[in-house]
């Protein structure tokens, strides 16, 4: 499976969620039964500090997955794992029962500031 590029935006101080359907080449849903997911974002592909995108399977037969970053994570101000405004890269991997990893989605995440004051 070739990785499909999808770009999106995350706003600091806000919960982030996105749902995606994984599909086969013939446009049928990819059944995720027996598979697991891994998804991370980072400042670049060579950095060792990665932020978990918390991939969750919502519906196995329909290949429906969710990525999420809670508001508390988008509000980091200090520390090694600080989510700063700027451009990040991300990858989503599907892992088969035989532990073969396949990159299915890749792209850029823009982290934007927000007027909202964190509560």
QUIQUI-V457884 format. One record per run of one state. SS is the DSSP state (~ for helix, > for strand, _ for the rest). FROM is the first residue (numbers start at 1). TO is the last residue. If there is no record, write none. Layout:
BEGIN
ss=SS from=FROM to=TO
ss=SS from=FROM to=TO
END
This chain:
BEGIN
ss=_ from=1 to=3
ss=> from=4 to=5
ss=_ from=6 to=7
ss=> from=8 to=11
ss=_ from=12 to=15
ss=> from=16 to=21
ss=_ from=22 to=22
ss=> from=23 to=23
ss=_ from=24 to=28
ss=> from=29 to=29
ss=_ from=30 to=35
ss=> from=36 to=42
ss=_ from=43 to=50
ss=> from=51 to=52
ss=_ from=53 to=55
ss=> from=56 to=59
ss=_ from=60 to=63
ss=> from=64 to=69
ss=_ from=70 to=70
ss=~ from=71 to=74
ss=_ from=75 to=85
ss=> from=86 to=95
ss=_ from=96 to=100
ss=> from=101 to=112
ss=_ from=113 to=119
END
